[in-house]
Amino acid sequence: MNNWLLTIKGLKTYFFTRWGVVKAVDDIDLRLGRGETLGLVGESGCGKSVTALSILQLVPRPRGRIVGGEIIFQGKNILELLDEQMRSIRGREIGMIFQEPMTSLNPVFNIGSQVLEALCAHKKFTKKEAKSKVIELLTSVGMPDAGKRIKDYPHQLSGGMRQRVMIAMSLAGDPTLLIADEPTTALDVTIQAQILALLQRLRQQRGLAMILITHDLGVIAQTADNVAVMYAGKVVEYTAVVTLFADPKHPYTVGLLSSVSERRPITGNVPNLLEEISGCPFHPRCPSVMKICRKQMPPFFALADGHQARCWLYG
């Protein structure tokens, strides 16, 4: 594809702590086409959410910093933009659904005022127009009786309804790209299915491109076109979603799939990113480890049909 909506090249996002440097995102490359959904999957702490925050330049400062790479969005390297220029992109061109809607929503304001705030951050409306638009947004995400519910507070809503409010807020600026960070966390299975169906419908209606961050491979299977598997701040496998489930290549990906299909957990623990990692970061847990794995970081090896894996098994 020649006209990528988003291209990430060599992105490095580090956190400088009193104990040392945490390389939360360490030299990753990603691409996303218009109208596509890219899934970011991996265990907690692998760098998925920090990647999303890096795209929006919301990495907590001063500890966290983007120290290298490019993020090309619609032909512009947004890492070169001033803060004011970046504020015009957040919400308007790139929307984000944050984790945990109960903590992301302000408990002291009703949901109508919070959606209104997101709406008016990008466009000016009369009072009547604004109320109508808020109701329209909440209705579009499946909020029943939206005209009455706008006066409700977050604690008066179920988890699924709060998540719908978060989705409405993320769509207020009519973005081209939507980043959904664990949008079904803490929801029961039935509500998860409703939220995923809603995101798919909105994607089709609005022509949205989407980055879906999750540790749930079932969610990835239902929604993504392509998948990037992350481990210890790096992308270790990248391929089409159908290929990932039919023919996974990286031992970590195989382990993730086995932990779901066979209820067989991956042995060992994720590495401490404060410590210097020698060789492949997965080698202490890898059933196929070789001598070279302990000494040298593998590059990405190109496999068939755009399938890539960062593993010495294919070198």
ZIWOFEN-V821143 format. One record per residue. N is the residue number from 0. PSI is psi in whole degrees, 0 to 359 (NA if undefined). Layout:
# ZIWOFEN-V821143
n=(N | N)
psi=(PSI | PSI)
This chain:
# ZIWOFEN-V821143
n=(0 | 1 | 2 | 3 | 4 | 5 | 6 | 7 | 8 | 9 | 10 | 11 | 12 | 13 | 14 | 15 | 16 | 17 | 18 | 19 | 20 | 21 | 22 | 23 | 24 | 25 | 26 | 27 | 28 | 29 | 30 | 31 | 32 | 33 | 34 | 35 | 36 | 37 | 38 | 39 | 40 | 41 | 42 | 43 | 44 | 45 | 46 | 47 | 48 | 49 | 50 | 51 | 52 | 53 | 54 | 55 | 56 | 57 | 58 | 59 | 60 | 61 | 62 | 63 | 64 | 65 | 66 | 67 | 68 | 69 | 70 | 71 | 72 | 73 | 74 | 75 | 76 | 77 | 78 | 79 | 80 | 81 | 82 | 83 | 84 | 85 | 86 | 87 | 88 | 89 | 90 | 91 | 92 | 93 | 94 | 95 | 96 | 97 | 98 | 99 | 100 | 101 | 102 | 103 | 104 | 105 | 106 | 107 | 108 | 109 | 110 | 111 | 112 | 113 | 114 | 115 | 116 | 117 | 118 | 119 | 120 | 121 | 122 | 123 | 124 | 125 | 126 | 127 | 128 | 129 | 130 | 131 | 132 | 133 | 134 | 135 | 136 | 137 | 138 | 139 | 140 | 141 | 142 | 143 | 144 | 145 | 146 | 147 | 148 | 149 | 150 | 151 | 152 | 153 | 154 | 155 | 156 | 157 | 158 | 159 | 160 | 161 | 162 | 163 | 164 | 165 | 166 | 167 | 168 | 169 | 170 | 171 | 172 | 173 | 174 | 175 | 176 | 177 | 178 | 179 | 180 | 181 | 182 | 183 | 184 | 185 | 186 | 187 | 188 | 189 | 190 | 191 | 192 | 193 | 194 | 195 | 196 | 197 | 198 | 199 | 200 | 201 | 202 | 203 | 204 | 205 | 206 | 207 | 208 | 209 | 210 | 211 | 212 | 213 | 214 | 215 | 216 | 217 | 218 | 219 | 220 | 221 | 222 | 223 | 224 | 225 | 226 | 227 | 228 | 229 | 230 | 231 | 232 | 233 | 234 | 235 | 236 | 237 | 238 | 239 | 240 | 241 | 242 | 243 | 244 | 245 | 246 | 247 | 248 | 249 | 250 | 251 | 252 | 253 | 254 | 255 | 256 | 257 | 258 | 259 | 260 | 261 | 262 | 263 | 264 | 265 | 266 | 267 | 268 | 269 | 270 | 271 | 272 | 273 | 274 | 275 | 276 | 277 | 278 | 279 | 280 | 281 | 282 | 283 | 284 | 285 | 286 | 287 | 288 | 289 | 290 | 291 | 292 | 293 | 294 | 295 | 296 | 297 | 298 | 299 | 300 | 301 | 302 | 303 | 304 | 305 | 306 | 307 | 308 | 309 | 310 | 311 | 312 | 313 | 314)
psi=(130 | 330 | 75 | 138 | 317 | 130 | 122 | 127 | 120 | 36 | 130 | 120 | 117 | 155 | 126 | 104 | 171 | 341 | 347 | 189 | 127 | 115 | 79 | 320 | 122 | 88 | 63 | 150 | 134 | 154 | 146 | 126 | 165 | 133 | 2 | 162 | 123 | 125 | 133 | 119 | 151 | 170 | 165 | 137 | 8 | 349 | 6 | 306 | 325 | 327 | 315 | 315 | 328 | 319 | 320 | 0 | 49 | 19 | 128 | 124 | 157 | 355 | 318 | 136 | 144 | 115 | 355 | 160 | 183 | 147 | 101 | 112 | 119 | 43 | 357 | 140 | 101 | 349 | 346 | 357 | 151 | 162 | 318 | 320 | 323 | 326 | 330 | 341 | 320 | 127 | 313 | 315 | 329 | 114 | 159 | 133 | 113 | 161 | 157 | 81 | 334 | 325 | 338 | 330 | 144 | 121 | 344 | 0 | 144 | 163 | 329 | 316 | 329 | 321 | 322 | 318 | 317 | 324 | 313 | 351 | 342 | 335 | 155 | 134 | 155 | 166 | 319 | 316 | 319 | 313 | 319 | 320 | 321 | 313 | 320 | 316 | 313 | 324 | 321 | 336 | 15 | 23 | 115 | 143 | 49 | 326 | 330 | 326 | 348 | 340 | 357 | 153 | 158 | 321 | 346 | 356 | 153 | 169 | 318 | 320 | 322 | 321 | 325 | 324 | 316 | 321 | 318 | 317 | 322 | 337 | 356 | 324 | 5 | 59 | 164 | 328 | 133 | 126 | 120 | 109 | 104 | 58 | 347 | 11 | 138 | 12 | 147 | 169 | 318 | 315 | 323 | 313 | 321 | 318 | 318 | 319 | 321 | 314 | 320 | 318 | 315 | 322 | 315 | 319 | 321 | 354 | 33 | 142 | 150 | 140 | 117 | 115 | 126 | 160 | 1 | 108 | 334 | 320 | 317 | 315 | 325 | 334 | 332 | 153 | 313 | 159 | 135 | 121 | 126 | 145 | 126 | 44 | 3 | 152 | 123 | 343 | 142 | 128 | 177 | 149 | 322 | 318 | 321 | 316 | 331 | 326 | 66 | 144 | 315 | 136 | 329 | 317 | 317 | 319 | 320 | 315 | 321 | 327 | 337 | 308 | 326 | 3 | 36 | 108 | 156 | 130 | 157 | 187 | 160 | 149 | 154 | 113 | 353 | 342 | 145 | 129 | 124 | 127 | 210 | 128 | 342 | 354 | 328 | 341 | 357 | 128 | 346 | 22 | 140 | 171 | 318 | 332 | 328 | 346 | 325 | 136 | 125 | 145 | 178 | 128 | 128 | 124 | 195 | 146 | 45 | 5 | 129 | 144 | 136 | 81 | 137 | 347 | 339 | 13 | NA)
